[in-house]
Amino acid sequence: MRASIYIADDHPIVRHGLAQLINDQLDMRVIGEAATGDEALASKECASADLLVLDLSLPGTRGVDVLRVLRKTAPKLKIVVLSMYPEEQYAPQLLAEGAAAYVSKSLPPAQFLEVLRVVLRSGRYVSPTLERPVLADRPLHASLSAREYQVFTLLYQGKTVSEIAAELDISVSTTSNHLSKVKEKLHARSVGEIVAYALRAGLVD
């Protein structure tokens, strides 16, 4: 029986290319596609699939938020996050959020398919690079909680505390508390130093 795969990516060429690659396999098939996070969350096919290939940079509801919601509403769904960013930047945080694997879009097709198969068999794939016990070398932002990481990301994107509170639907005081934790964990004294850290870490284009 072929495993059912759902794809959420806002680029039609990428989405259709992945669908063709997967449908050419004898052990898996694509049962649905979405171009936005909201479409994926509203799809019954997505929730019932064996595995979701989830682009991190989706319009509307972002990939990390789709991951967080589906971990609660479809706990059996295995989620492989797909991104253009190197795994050392985001993989530790997303794996901690419940992703089954993190895959860079630069990965060769054969290796991408192997990651899907490993996840379908065992429920999780962690690359050899991330498996190595190099905790001392982990970036400071890997210690942020899920909500702290959201605040951190929006901060270095130029959002104010009030704008972040509105976007995350939390109070300004709660946002300020998260900001204090972000400063503490990143050893930063100001928002400017947080942005400088993001630049040094390669998180800002």
N, C-alpha and C positions, 0 to 999 in steps of 0.2 A: 504493500500500500504506500502511495506517495505522500510524503509529508506536505502539509498545507502551509504556504508562505504568503504573508501579506507585506506589501511594500508601501512605505510612506516617504515620499521624496518630492520636492516641489519642482524639480527639473524633469520635464517629460522625456528628454533623451536619456538621462540617467535611469529614470524609472523604467522605461520601456526596454532599455538595454539589459538591466538587471532581470526583468521579467523573461526576456528571451533566453538569457543565460541559464536561469533557473528552470524554465520550462523544457529546455533541451536535455535536462537530466532525467534519469529513469526513476530516481528516488524522491523527487520533490516537484512541486508545482505551485504556481502563483494563483491564489484564489481571489485576489482583490488588490486595488491600488488606491492611494490617496495622495493628493497634492498639498494638503495642509494638515496640521495637527488636529484641527477640529473635525475634519472629515474622518480621520483615523479613529478618533474617540467615538464618533457617532456610528461607526460601521460595525454591524453584527459579524461580518466576515472577519474583521480584524480581531475582535474579542475571541472568536472561536478558532482562530488559526493555531497551528502548532508553533509558529515562529513569526515574529514581526521584524522586518528590516527597517529601522527607523533612522531617518536623516536627522542629525542634530540641529540643523539650521532650517527649521520649517517656519513659514509665515503663520501669523495668528498664534495659536498655542504652540509654544516652542517645544522642541524635542525633549528636553529634560523634564518639562511639565507633563508631556504625554507619557513619558516613562513613569513618572511618579503616580499619575492617575491610574494607569493600567496595572501597576504593581498591586493596587488595591482592588480594582474592579475586575481584573482578569489575571489572578495570581499564577495560573498555570501557563500563561502565555510567555514564551521565551522571547526576549527582546535583544536583538543585535543592533547596536548603535553604529551608524555609518557617518563618517565625518571627513572633511578635508584636512582637519588638524591632526598633527602627530599625536600618538597615543599618550606620550608622557605629559601632555598638557591637560587632557581631560579624562583619560581612561580611569585613573584611580577614583576620582569623584563619581563617575557614572557607574562603575562597578559597585561602589559602595551604595549607590542609589538603587541597585537591583538589576542593572543591565547584565545580560548573560555573556556579552562580549562587546568589545569596542574594536571597530575595523576602520582603518584609514582608507579613503577612496583611492589611494595610490597602490593598494594591495593588488597583485596580479589576480585575474579571475579564478585560476585554479586554487589559489590559497584562500580566496574569499569563499569558494564553495566548500573547502575543507573546514573552514571555521563554522559554517552553517551545519555541516554534518557532525562536527564535534559537539556543538551546542544541542543539536537534536538528540544525540546519543546520551550525553552526560549532563546537559543542562547548563554548562558553563565553559567558556574558553578564556584563558588568560595567556597572553603571549609570553614566551620565555624571558623577554626583557623585563616585564612587570613581575614575573614570578621570582626573580632573583631577590634575595633578602638584602636590599640596599635601603633600609628605612632611613638611614642617616642622610641619604642623598635625595629623599623625597622632597619636592617643593613645599614651601610653607602652606600654599593654598590647598594642598591635599588634605590638610587637617580641618578645613572648614566644614561645618555641617551643610546639609542641603540648602537650607534657607540662607545661611551666611554666604554660601557660594553664589546664590542668586543676587543678593545685595551687592556682593563684591563685583560681580559681572556688570550689573547695571551702573554701579559707581564708575568703573573705568570706561563705561560707554558714555559717560557725561551726564547721567541723570542726577537730579537733586534728591535729597532725602524725601521730600514731599512727593516728587514724581515716582520714586520707588515705592513708597507706601501705597500710592494710588494704583500702580501697576500690579503689585502683589496682593492688593486688597487687604492690607494690614494697617494698623495705626502708625502715626508718625513716631510715637514713643517706642513702639515695638521695633520699628525700623532703626531708630537711633540705638536701641539696645544691641541689635544685630551688628550695627556699624561699630560699636565699641568692641564687640567680640572679634570682628574682622581686623580692626586695628591691633588688638592684642596679639592675635595669632600671626599676623604678618609683620609684627614689630614696627608698625607704622604709627606716627603721631598725628597724621592729618590725611585728608582725602588725597591731597597732592602726592603724598608718599605712597598711598595705595595705588594710584595711577602709575607712579614711577616703578613700583614693584611689578605691576602688570606688564609694563613695557620691557623691563629686564627679563621677565619670565617668558616673553614672546607671545603674550596673550592678546596683544593689540596689533592689528594689521598696520 
